[in-house]
Amino acid sequence: MQRKTSFESKGLRCSVTFYTPDQIASGDACGGLRLRLPAIVMAHGIGLTKEMGLPQFAEKFAQAGFVVSLFDYRYQGASEGEPRGQMLPTEQHEDFRNAITWTQLQSEVDPERIGLWGFSYSGGHALHLAAFDPRVKAIVAQMPTVNAFLISRRAASPLQLEELTKIISLDRIKRYQTKEVSYLPLVALPGEPSFLATPDAFNWVESNKSASEGRWENRISFESIEHCLYYEPAPHLEAIFPTPLCLITGEKDFLSPADITANVHARAMELKSLTILKGGHFDGFQGEGFEIASTTALRWFEKYLKQA
């Protein structure tokens, strides 16, 4: 069962789809007491919405006996806030934290058994919260942004980065003088300017944007890009200990390269896991990739949340 509602984050309403297992929805109880189950809080990747690829994970987790909160960050999807298309890590961290708090307060939830699932940018945020929010008891980070500084220097040439830096500097002056927000397309056809400049990003977004019912917008603010270029969510990996960390990456992921993620896994302390899919950044949402990614995540949460 699912219901659409919202929670407050710094004065804005963030849209959330709340999933409950069938036994809770039908009013089943244990010894006359309402069951309180472990919960998973989920969020979408940069520039996307919660409806794009994520409900299939949420439904699988709920069928296995978890409560799930799947939400949109402020300024995106069905959530409130202006400017639209703004994606600043610190603000998204706060939304994630408030999603955890709201989830803890739901009557179906055991507040001591909260896990996080994040994809891409949100995978990085999950690492950050695992390090600095003790309420988080387990995380799964799928194709996570673990070091955007290194990734940006893989994805673009020095000349391209120099040009982008100039554009961002000019945009900062423009914002200061006029308050006007400028944007770059999130995805585009090969050869056209965009932030996620890979063919698989364009193809996947084009195939999934209709799921957001017209709320997805193909743009990201230059201010968001400025913050993203230097984002390293967990500079102190030892701070994640003892939270169980599950990393899922793709051997042909050009947006969050597998070797950078594998290096994080190598440096992180136990408990930890690394799964490498055959495909790229979005292949964990379809076919065999989805089956492997979703089952890996489910088994991790079952081990460290259900048995907690």
MITIGU-349014 format. One record per residue: x, y, z of N, C-alpha, C, O in turn. Coordinates in steps of 0.1 Angstrom, whole numbers, plus 5000, padded with zeros to 4 digits. Each point is the difference from the previous one (the first is absolute). Layout:
BEGIN
XYZXYZXYZXYZ...
***
This chain:
BEGIN
500949885000499150125000500950125000501150005006498450114988500850124999499050125002498950004995501650115010499350125001500950124997501250005004498350104989500850124997499750115010498850035003502250025003499950115010501250094999500650014989499850065022501150095000500550025014499349975010502050074991500550045012500750144999500250044989500050035022500650134999501550005002500549925008500150164983501550025001500350144998499950064989500550015022500350145000498950084994500350094991498549895013498950084995499449964987499050064995501549844998499549954987499549865002500449925008498550054984499549875000500749914990500050034988500549865017500749904991499049894997499549945010500350024978499149904996500649865004501149984997498149935009500449875003499049904997498850025003501649864991499149894999500449905011501249965001497850005007500349925012499449864997498849984999502149925001499649864997499949925014500950025008498149904993499949915012499749864995499349984990501349925016499749864997498549975001499350065008500349844985498549965000499649975014498850035003502049905005499549955013499850125009499149995009501650124989499750125008498850074995499150045007500849974979498950074994498649935004499050075001501149805001498749935003499750005015499149945004501850125004499850015014500449885008499649995012501349934982500549885008500850065012500650105000499449825011500750045012500649885006499749884996501250145013500649895008499650015014500450105007498949814998499650005014499150125004500050055011499350004979499150115002500750144999499450105001501949894996500850134998500350024985500349904993499650225003500450034986501449984998500950045008499549904981501449974996500750134997499450094994501849925011500950114996501249954993500849925005499350114982500949944991501250094997500050125002501149814993501150084995499650084988499249964992501550155006499650094989501350044991501150005005498650024982501050054991499650134994498950014995502050095006499750134994500850014987501249975000498150074989500650004987499850134993499150085003501949964989500050124993500649994986500849914998498850174993500449994986501450074997500550075008500049904980501250064996499950154995498950055000502250014997500050144996499250034988500149944990499050165012499150044989498949914996499350034991500549865017498949914997498850025009500050105007499149814993498950005010499849865005500549904995498850095016499849875007499349904992500149885003499150164987499349904992500949944989499549904994501750155004500849954989500949895004501150025005498449854993500849885003499949955014500449895003499250205007500249965014498849925006500249925009498550104986498949935006500249855000499549935009501150014980500249865000500849945011499849895005501250195000500849975011499250015013500049915008499250204993499250025012499049895002499749955011499750014978498949895000500649875004499449935008501850044987500749885004500350005015499949895007500650224998500450015014498749985009500049935010498950144986498849995007499449865000499549955011500649984978499549864999500849915010499549895004501850154998500849915009499850045015500749955008498450144995499750045014500650125005500050035012500550064979500550135005499050114997499250004990500850105019499350134997501050084991501250005003498350084987500950074992499550154998498850024997502150075005499750144997500850044987501250015001498150024988500750044988499650154997498850034998502250065002499650144999500850084989501049964995498450165002500650094991500750115009499450055010501849994986500750115006499250134997499250014991501050095018499550144997500450044986501149964995498150124999500250064986499949904989500250044988499449845015499949894990498849925001499449995010500149964978498949915000498850065006499650124997499749815012498750055006500350085013499050045006502249994997500350075012500050154997500150054989499850035022499950144999501450074999501049935001499050204996501250075001500550064986499849954990500850175011500650074989501450045004500350035012500649974979499849984985499949854997500749925006498550054984500049864996501349964994500750094994499649785007501349964994501250035008501150004995498750045018501150035009500449885008499149935005502150034995500449875006501350025008501149974995498850085017501250035008500249895011499049975007502149974994500249885009499650035014499349925006501050195000499750035014498450005002499549965010499850104980498650015001499449864999499049965006501549964985499549864998500349915012499349915003501950125003500349935013498950035010499549905007500150224994499050045010498649944996499349955009500450044978498749934996500149865004499049945005502149994993500249865003499849985015499349915005501350185003499949995015498650015004499549935009499850174986498650025003499149894996499049975006501449974983499249884995500249885010499049935003502250065003500249905010499250035012499349915006500750224999499250035012498549984998499449945008500150104980498649974997499749865000498949955006502049974988499849855000500049945014499149925003501850135005500049945014498750035008499749925008499650184988498850045007498849934996498950015006501249914983498849924995499849885009500949945004497850044998499649895010500549864996500149915008500150074979500449874995501549975001500449894998500350215006501549994999500749985014499650075010501349854990500949995011501150104999500949994991499150125017500950114997501549975002500950084996499449805010501449965002500549924989501249965000498050014989500549924989499750074987499049974993501850135004499950084988501249984991501150015004498649954983501049994990499850104989498950064998502249974994499950094989500449934987500949925000498450124989500349954987500150134991499150085000502149934993500250124992500649964987500749904999498950174990500649984987500750124995499550115001501749874994500850114994500350115010500649975010498950154988500250115010499549965013500650035011498249914990499449965013500849895006500049985012500749944980500949905005501150065008500549955010500050164985501050085007499550065013500649995010498250064989499350055012499949895011500150035012499549854983499949895010501349985007500049975012501150034981501349995006500250115011500549975011499250154985500150115010499249985012500550025011498349944988499149985011500549885009499850005012500749904981500549885007501150045009500249945011500650164985501250045007499650095012500650005010498350084988499750115010498750005006499750095008499449814989498749995006499949875007499849904993500350095020500049875007498649924999500049895004499050184991498749934998500049904989499249915000501850104991500149924988500749875004501150005005498249884993500549875005500649924988500649905003499150134985500649934988499750084988499050074999501949934991499750074987500449914988500849915001498550124988500349954987500250124991499150084998502049934996500350114990500349944987501049934997498050104993500149944987500550104990499550114999501649864994500750094991500350145007499650104994500949905018500150125008501050104995501049974994498750165008500950114997500950015013499650065010501649874989500850005012501150115000500650035010499750024978501050114999499850074987500649974990498650135011499650084987501250074995500150034988500850015020501250074996500849914990500450054989499949835015500749904991499149974988500549994988498249995014499249964989499950114989500149974988499950165016499950114990501250004992500050044988501249925018501250014992500249884991500949994992498349915010499949884991499050044988500349974988498650095015499050024991500250124990499550004989501450095015500350124991501550024999500849975008499550094981501450044997500450125008499150075004502249964998500450125007499450134994499650095007500449914979499450114993498550025003499550115002499849784998498650015003499750045014499150085003501749885007499950045014500350155001499350075008501749974985500350145000498950094995499650105006499849864983498850074995498850005010499450105001500449785005498949995009500250095012499150065006502249944999500350095011499850154997499550075009500849974979499750144996498550035000499650105005499649804990498650024999499450015015499150085002501449835006499550005014500450135007499250065008502049994990500450135006499150124995499650085008500149924979499150104995498649995005499450105003500249784999498649975005499950055015499050055004502149935003500050055014499850155001499350055008501450024983499950154999498550044996499450085006500149854985498650024995499049985011499150085002501149815005499149975011500050105011499050045006502250014997500250105010499450134996499450075009500649974978499550134996498549994997499350105003500249794992498750004995499149905007498750004998501849915009499349885006499549904990499249915004501150114984499649914989500749875000501249995002498049904997500649875000500249954985499050004992502249955005500249954986500349855001500349945010499449994979499949865000500849944988500350064990500149815012500549914990499149884998499549965011500350004977499149874999500749895008501249985000498049945007500549885007500549904990501149955002498150024988500449904989499750074987499250094998501549864992499850044986500549904990500749905004498950114984500649914989501550015000500550115003500249794993501450004999500550124992499550034989501550045016500650114993499450145005500550104997498349895010499450125005500450025014500149905008500050234997500450025014498949955010498850014998501849925012499149955011500949965012501250004999498249985012500749975013500449855000501149975003497949944995500349864999500249964985499149964993502150075003500349994985500449864996501149994994498149915008500249874995498849954993498950045003501349884986498849954993499049925008498850014999501749915011499149925008499250095009498849975003501750145002499250105008498950054992498850015005501450044983499050054991498949904998498850025001501649864995499149894996499249965012498749984999501950015013499249955011499050105005498949975003501650164997499150105005498850024990498850015004501549984983498950014990499049895002498850024998501749865006499149895001499250005013499049935001501450155009499449995014499450135004499350015010500950104982499550135005498450005001499550085008499849854984498650005001499449955013498950035004501949895003499649955013499750115010499349985010501450134988499850115010498850094997499850105007499449864983498750074997500250154998499250085005501849954987500350144996500750085010500250124997500249835014500750085010501650004998500650085007499949834985501450004997500450124991499350024990501850055013500450114992501549984996500849965008499450064979501349974995501050125002500350074990500049955022500950125003500749985014499449945009501850124992500750005013500650145001500650054990499350025021500550135001501650005000500649905005500050214990501450015001500650005014501149965003498150105006500449995014500149865005500949975008498249944988500049865004501349944994500649925007499750114981501249944994501250055007501049925002499150205002501150055008500249925012501249975003497850005005500149935012500449854997500749945008498750014981500349864997501449974996500549895004500250204990501349984994501049975011501149934998498750115015500949985011499449915011500550005011498549934986499249925010500749875003500249914991500250075021500549885005499349975013500250055011498849864988499049985011500649955013499550045011501549874989500549945012501550004999500749904998499950225005501550015000500649925011501249964999498150015011500549915011499249875000499149995008501449924984499349874999499949925013499149935002501950105007500049935013498850035008499649935009499850194988498850055008498849914997499050005008501049934981498849924996500049885010498949955003502250005001500049895010499250035012500250115006499049805000499849864996498849984991499549884999500050224994498849984992500349914988500950034992498349875006500349914988499850074987498950064998502149934993500050074988500049914988500949914999498150104992499949924988500150094988499250094998501849894994500250074988499749924988500449884999498950184991499649934988500550094988499650125000501249834991500550094989500049924987499649885000500750194989499949934987501450014993500650115000499849784994501450004994500150104989501150044996497750004998500150104989499350125003499450074992500649975021499450125005501050124997501050015006498650084985500850114997499750135008500650104999498349895008499650125008500449985015500350105006499849784999500649975013500949884998499649895004501650134991500949894996500249905011500150035012499949844984500149895009501250005008500049965012501250084982501249995008500150105011500649985011498750144987499950095011499249955012500350025011498649924985499149945011500749885006500049995013500749934980500849895005501150045010500349945010500350184987501050055009499450045013500649995011498250074989499350035012499749875008500250005012499449904981499849875007501249955006500049955012501150064981501349955005500550075013500649945009499150194992500450085011499050005012500450045011498449934986499049995010500249895010500649904996499050115016500149905010498849904999499050044995501249845010498849915001499050065009500350075010498449904988499549904991499750064986499550124999500949814990499950074987499849894990500349885002499250164986499749914989500150084987499750124999500949824990500150064987499449904990500549894999498650164993499449924989500250084987499750124999500949814991500250074987499149944989500149884997499150204998499149964989500750014987501050074998498549864992500650004986499850134993500950044992498150035011499650124991500550135006501050015007498350094989500350145003499250065011499449935009500550204991499450085011498649965003499550005011499749984978498649975002499649864998498849975000502149944998499749864998499449935012499549894999500750175013499449945012498550015001499449965010500050114980498650025000499249914991498850004999501949914994499449924990500649864998501249985002498049934995500449864996500849945012499750015011501349914985500949935009500650105010500249965012500250164984500650095008499150045012500450015012498350014985499050035011499949885010500050025012499949864982499949885009501249995009499849975012501450054983501249995009500050125010500349975012499550154983500150125009499049995011500350035011498449944985498950015010500249885010499750025012500749864983500149895009501250025010499949975011501250094983501250035009499650105011500349985011498950124985499650105010499149945010500150025012498949904983499049945009500749915011499750005011501349924984500749915009500850085010500149955012500450164984500850085010499150065011500349995011498650064984499050055010499449895009499950035012499949864982499549895009501049965010499649975012501650034984501149955010500250105011500249965011499850174986500450105009498950095006500250075010498649924985498850075006499149905006499550025012500149874981499049915006500649925012499349975009502050014991500649925011500650095010500649955010499350194989500650095009499349985014500450075010
***
